[in-house]
Amino acid sequence: ENMAASIWGPNQHVISKPGFKHFIIEKQFEFVILASDGLWDVFDCQEAVNFVRKKLAETHSVEKTAQELIQKAIKRGTQDNTSCVVLSFHQ
């Protein structure tokens, strides 16, 4: 029996092809948001950037910012697994 089917049932599928881009980190880059599709289902990229920029300025904490971003995704009604890491280059 397929391991994924035994965990999630026969109608659930996990896709193992991540989206990725390659960048050289430059001085003007502030942060990176690494998140699962549960976040991106309810945020577009610019909304997430604006949210993270504001929360980092308020809290100075990448951990708190990531937690608040996930909570906001839940409030917006995400139905998927949601995980998030915020990497700040200047804190």
C-alpha positions in Angstrom: 0.0 0.0 0.0 1.2 3.5 -0.9 2.5 5.3 2.2 0.8 8.6 1.3 -2.5 6.9 0.8 -2.2 5.1 4.1 -1.7 8.5 5.9 -3.9 10.8 3.9 -6.4 8.5 2.2 -6.6 7.5 -1.5 -7.8 10.9 -2.7 -5.1 13.1 -1.2 -1.9 13.8 -3.2 1.4 15.3 -2.3 3.4 17.0 -5.1 7.1 16.8 -4.6 8.0 19.4 -7.3 8.8 22.6 -5.4 8.8 26.0 -7.1 12.2 27.7 -6.8 14.2 30.6 -8.0 17.9 31.3 -7.7 19.0 34.8 -6.5 22.2 36.4 -5.5 21.4 38.1 -2.2 22.1 41.8 -2.6 22.2 44.6 0.0 18.8 45.9 -0.7 17.1 42.5 -0.1 15.2 42.7 3.2 13.9 39.2 3.8 12.7 35.9 2.3 9.3 34.2 3.0 9.5 30.5 2.7 5.9 29.1 3.0 3.7 26.2 2.0 0.8 26.6 -0.4 -1.6 27.0 2.5 -0.3 30.5 2.9 -0.2 31.3 -0.8 -3.8 30.1 -1.2 -4.9 33.2 0.7 -2.1 35.7 0.2 -0.6 37.0 -3.0 3.1 37.7 -3.0 2.9 41.5 -2.5 0.3 41.1 0.3 2.7 38.8 2.2 5.7 41.1 1.6 3.7 44.1 2.9 2.5 42.1 6.0 6.0 40.8 6.8 7.6 44.3 6.3 5.1 45.9 8.7 5.3 43.1 11.3 9.1 43.1 11.3 9.1 46.8 11.9 6.7 46.4 14.8 8.0 43.3 16.5 11.7 43.0 15.3 11.1 39.2 15.5 11.1 36.8 12.5 9.5 34.1 14.7 6.6 36.3 15.8 6.2 37.7 12.3 6.0 34.2 10.8 3.5 33.1 13.5 1.3 36.1 12.8 1.4 35.5 9.1 0.2 32.0 9.6 -2.6 33.2 12.0 -3.7 35.7 9.4 -3.8 32.9 6.7 -6.0 30.8 9.1 -8.3 33.8 9.6 -8.6 34.2 5.9 -9.8 30.7 5.6 -6.9 28.6 4.3 -7.9 25.0 4.0 -4.4 23.6 3.5 -1.5 22.8 5.7 0.3 26.1 6.4 3.9 26.5 7.4 6.1 29.6 7.1 9.7 30.7 7.8 10.8 34.3 7.5 14.5 34.9 7.0 15.6 38.5 7.6 18.9 39.7 6.2 19.3 42.9 8.3 18.2 42.0 11.8 
